Amino acid sequence: MFLALKELKKGKLRFTMIGLIIVLIAWLVFILSGLGNGLSTLSAASIKNMDADYVVYEKGSGSTFSKSLLSESLISDIEKQSNVEVVSPFGSAMGAILNEDGSGNEDKTDIAILGINPGTFLEPKVIEGKQLDQGNQLGVLANDGLKDQGYKIGDSLALDGSMEKLKIIGFVENETYNHLPALFTTMDKWRLYKFSAPGSNNGMEDAVNAFVLQGPNVNTETLDKEIKGIETVSKNKAIQGMPGYTAENGTIMMMLVFLIVISAFVIAVFFYVLTIQKTNQFGVMKAIGASNSFIANAIVSQVFLLSLIGILVGIALTYGTALILPEGMPFNLDVKLVVIYGVLLLLISVLSSLISVRKITKIDPLTALGRVE
């Protein structure tokens, strides 16, 4: 470590430039991580926020809410099954709203209408206003992101393409569905909008899209056998079934993988070139008794220190960037992901230095001394 620090101090400009490359790589990795996490959150935040273990769909729906249609009467059969603790129906629909009060945004706003039963575990926590009430069919809970578009508690809303009316009675936080701000309403109100066209419910009484279960020990295979026409999946698989979720995350992940591989190559090349330039110095050190492990420790220590500092600076720059990003940009820098990618970059940097270490072990002191001028 002493040798590493001395050399870093002596070659400030050279190592600063290498450190700058590491900073830029780390910065880009964390920015992409934040964007990827932000997109996935925007796509399925309302499903991720559910305190649930499993979701029951219509058989053959492919774990997609929009393709599933079940009767709410099945809830009693599901509740009787072993290890099922709580069951609640769920429905989703896409739409657009217009503020009838004439205040705020006068343009139509795309939203997701989510039907739930008031008072169940699916109802999100209200941060402003009041909870849903079965007796108030007009009342909806709106994602607080709609405040930025001029919506407020008490606003009367018109649903585009429907005669149904809504009224904001409360705001909830971080509730988005399929990249749209969510409006939570009662199941009855949701059905009036979703199945307003004659026959759109396929003649099914009290139709729902799915049932959400609590019960970590539920045997999904047994449940599907006991009740015909359903398929039960985990909450994570339900999230994966959201439109575009897997494709978006796969794209971002592929970009991160390529970036990390490229960063490993770049860092390895930089330190390999530096090692070659110092072949004669290492030869002299080995001739006077320095072991391979001593020299290798110095190189690995250099890489570790440069990478650690570069990654920390990259994290700081990322958080600084997050402060100036536009409000509408889906950016969510999760601390857990920052730690994971930070450690991964550090490990890759240190492992890439082993190429230089391997070069050192092959240096012949006599040959190296012959090149000293």
PyMOL commands that set and color helices and strands:
alter all, ss='L'
color gray80, all
select helices_A, chain A and resi 2-10+12-48+65-67+72-79+144-149+187-194+220-226+235-240+245-277+279-287+292-324+335-352+354-361+365-370
alter helices_A, ss='H'
color red, helices_A
select strands_A, chain A and resi 54-58+70-71+86-99+109-116+126-129+139-143+156-159+165-172+176-177+180-186+207-208+210-214+230-234
alter strands_A, ss='S'
color yellow, strands_A
deselect
rebuild
show_as cartoon
